[in-house]
């Protein structure tokens, strides 16, 4: 595990983008694991700039997103399908047929979970997985629990996660109560993991993930057992280390 500290969230995003760009330059057909939320937006903005300037070519890249809300229409402005198109896909030369987000509206949710894990395996596995971290230590939508779940699965969102995501919706009642998410095993199978955390509201989660016991009550703590994981933090997120 490596921990890198930066002064600002913008610098965190630039550093993450440089690592992703290096991966694509080394392997043009890289498989990327992507995250949503406000934290990775500076990373995506920098990747857009690098693509626009001809530094990084996404034409052979494949991507898999971590998660999606259940029961939210794909075209809804708060769906992760919409987020990815708005924040990244529509601005770079990636083949949309090679971008993947779980289907939160699948009639057979368990079959969709199995299909998504199989699709990642058939693509050769994820080369670089980008992660954020929730205030309760979740990664993807893997909430605090008594166990680590291995594969893609359906998650009942905790009240703290619902409250944290309320800012994206008209009201708290409009926030979906379930999501489909890659499991911890699926995340840990990535060859490299880059976790991004910015802001003082993530400081407690980062402290528990890095300094306290490895436990499913803080799902991100398992990352310390991965052979190639980097934590990119601004000083506010690292404030309790």
Secondary structure, 3 states (H helix, E strand, C coil): CEEEEECCHHHHHHHHHHHHHHHHHHCCCCEEEECCCCCCHHHHHHHHHHHHCCCCCCCCCEEEECEEECCCCCCCCCCHHHHHHHHCHHHCCCCHHHEECCCCCCCCHHHHHHHHHHHHHHCCCCCEEEECCCCCCCECCECCCCCCCCCCEEEECCHHHHHHHHHHCCCHHHCCCEEEECCHHHHHCCCEEEEEECCHHHHHHHHHHHHCCCECCEHHHHHHHCCCEEEEEECCCCCCC
